[in-house]
Amino acid sequence: MKRHELERRLRIAGCYLKREGKSHSLWINPKTGVIEALPRHNESKEPLAKKILKNLNAE
């Protein structure tokens, strides 16, 4: 899944970017307080993208 598509789905679910790191971006779901690291690659493998969406309750 492309990074911009994953970020778009996270924003639709109400998540926001907490901070940018060197190799990861940290996204937070303010409803649950869960923080998840999103790799800064242009594209993530589908299982990883689904795991991130699931952990942030953004499916």
Wavefront OBJ file of the C-alpha trace (Angstrom):
o trace
v 0.000 0.000 0.000
v 1.325 3.420 -0.897
v 2.258 5.669 2.015
v -0.092 8.495 1.012
v -3.024 6.040 0.799
v -2.264 4.679 4.269
v -1.967 8.206 5.702
v -5.265 9.174 4.059
v -7.040 6.192 5.636
v -5.571 7.057 9.036
v -6.738 10.684 8.774
v -10.250 9.585 7.785
v -10.329 7.435 10.937
v -9.443 10.471 13.077
v -5.769 9.671 13.651
v -3.102 12.340 13.371
v 0.655 12.580 13.010
v 2.293 12.951 16.420
v 5.882 13.417 15.222
v 8.293 12.600 12.422
v 11.335 10.502 13.207
v 14.341 9.612 11.124
v 13.008 6.277 9.887
v 9.421 6.227 11.230
v 6.477 8.551 11.726
v 4.410 8.188 14.870
v 0.638 8.303 14.440
v -1.832 8.476 17.317
v -5.499 7.659 17.655
v -6.802 10.260 20.134
v -9.899 8.172 20.971
v -7.863 5.222 22.245
v -4.472 6.819 22.893
v -2.733 4.129 20.828
v 0.488 5.196 19.096
v 1.810 3.272 16.092
v 5.007 3.675 14.058
v 4.609 4.047 10.311
v 7.770 3.357 8.245
v 8.927 6.224 6.031
v 9.114 4.056 2.906
v 7.152 5.031 -0.196
v 5.302 1.748 -0.053
v 4.531 -0.721 2.752
v 3.686 -4.372 2.347
v -0.013 -5.135 2.664
v 0.201 -7.185 5.927
v 2.092 -4.366 7.664
v -0.385 -1.743 6.458
v -3.318 -3.847 7.699
v -1.613 -4.332 11.083
v -1.104 -0.579 11.485
v -4.730 0.137 10.545
v -5.977 -2.554 12.921
v -3.851 -1.369 15.848
v -5.086 2.202 15.396
v -8.710 1.045 14.977
v -8.777 2.600 11.511
v -9.925 -0.410 9.467
l 1 2 3 4 5 6 7 8 9 10 11 12 13 14 15 16 17 18 19 20 21 22 23 24 25 26 27 28 29 30 31 32 33 34 35 36 37 38 39 40 41 42 43 44 45 46 47 48 49 50 51 52 53 54 55 56 57 58 59
